Amino acid sequence: MQLFSIFGDPVSHSRSPLMHNAVFKNLNYKACYVRTHLQDGSKLKETFLSLGLSGANVTVPHKEAAFNACDEVRGFAKKVGVVNTIVNENGKLIGYNTDADGFMYAIEEFQTIKNILIIGAGGTAKALASRFLEERVEVAILNRSESRLHYFKELGCRSSSWSDFKVKKYDLVINTTSAGLKDENLPAPQEMIDSILDNAHYAADAIYGKLTPFLQMAKDKNIIYKDGSDMLLGQGVLANELFVKFQLNKNDIKREMQKSFKL
Ligand code: NDP
């Protein structure tokens, strides 16, 4: 029996155990997926190894720590320095990022996205910004604090903190902060979100399973919006394929994960 886990702080909200266990159980793959509440990201590797894990997902706020914890990082994760999926290969931790492609899958129904605003500058924002730039989409960043903006300026994103932000028109605005996850906070001051949404075509939140104050404002303004559920599904399918070393059919994984959303 293989063991997998999600690491995060908080982690109790995570639907990943439900999704991956549904796949393992219904597709007869001998594995189990649990939650691990981890406060200190620097302890990720030793905790992973002491639990004898075959693989893991990493959520807020440890995705950048996960990058440093890995012995080798592959694909898109290497480019962005952010890891959300780890696979144990003969005692070595191999890191991947499935968030960005998961998000692209989630917004397939949104048409003609040419310029976006990402609110937040953490691990998820890094992955999404780089992925959208690959698609030649213009990316602006708005973050509460100044300190994380350097990375995005280097990437070529117009990057602002709350103190110097000037609103423009956006095809899509995405909340990648954890504001609204365990509280009822907006990701920026209310007047700022108000003017951003007045200039936005679509809105999306990485947070799933609840209508965040940010999405509530989008809804009140009749903007087409979506929460992070499809992103969760997209990143989960890609992570599960890595966990089972591509031994299960992708459509079967997706179907079982989708079913678990109704549990
Ligand atoms: P990080 O910890 O790396 O980054 C958090 C960001 O949120 C920082 O930019 C921080 O700003 C900002 N922030 C935190 N609290 C507030 C607040 N009260 N007001 C304004 N800004 C705030 O987190 P991640 O990028 O890993 O995750 C972000 C969110 O995305 C989480 O809620 C996570 O659950 C969700 N997520 C969902 C996924 C899905 O599949 N649906 C996948 C990935 C993430 P500052 O720099 O000022 O501290």
Residues whose N, C-alpha, C, O or C-beta is under 5 A from the ligand:
A	BS01	NDP	T59 V60 P61 K63 D99 G120 A121 G122 G123 T124 A125 N143 R144 S145 R148 T176 T177 S178 A179 L181 N185 L186 P187 A188 A206 I207 Y208 G228 S229 M231 L232 Q235
